[in-house]
């Protein structure tokens, strides 16, 4: 079974499964027609498993239905530095080849950091493949925090992540951020919703968390994209909740023949609000390493 390590990060895979982990977090997927389906999401420090069941569909998925049969899959892993200011971590590349398109799922993990990021690259050989869906999503974009309910569908596209979790005694936090400080005084709007009753809810935002009220353990979901109103490819919603199923949508990949989604990062935490902040700051310090000469500056306009 192939295996690649970088410090405490490790990727293990075969023809049907992939595991990516470090000392803080572990995720497992099954490989299905060239795409990844969530099987397990675990806090490696506490042993807490967050998924009550494997996902019944893959994620991430493009903005068009993947109806073709995958002809070939390759998996590779190795040390990677995403940006000049970033730390080096372990990146896994899962490339799936179909008749009319290639789909490449990228996964990133840093040493001793409770976060794993996913991203989808799409390369189409059919000129108009997926463009109608992108235009349709843009036309249906809304400006409110919560969108009106829609009818369920068997085919879900344009997906960042999909998780099946326990929603009893859970609180869902949604942070909607604003900019344009010349016109805005209130730059962060945070709401907390109870999920105990099985509900159908839709939200827009960049940062979400799901916390167990009894243990103060939870998950953070970070969509590394522009603010909802400012995205080049609008999306009507970022998160759909149906009972214990969380579906994050809106890749923002556009409609170019070769395109990439925004990164989407899932983090595990404990110790409530303080632990949630600590996990996000830990991830941020790997994404952008602190350089005192460059970064410890306060600008005032």
Secondary structure as UniProt FT lines:
FT   STRAND          2..6
FT   TURN            7..8
FT   STRAND          9..13
FT   STRAND          17..21
FT   STRAND          25..32
FT   TURN            33..34
FT   STRAND          35..43
FT   TURN            44..46
FT   STRAND          72..80
FT   TURN            84..85
FT   STRAND          89..97
FT   STRAND          101..109
FT   TURN            111..112
FT   STRAND          115..124
FT   TURN            127..130
FT   HELIX           131..139
FT   STRAND          159..165
FT   TURN            168..169
FT   STRAND          170..177
FT   TURN            181..183
FT   STRAND          188..194
FT   STRAND          200..203
FT   STRAND          207..212
FT   TURN            213..215
FT   STRAND          218..223
FT   HELIX           228..230
FT   STRAND          239..242
FT   TURN            243..244
FT   STRAND          245..249
FT   STRAND          258..260
FT   STRAND          264..269
FT   HELIX           272..287
FT   HELIX           292..295
//
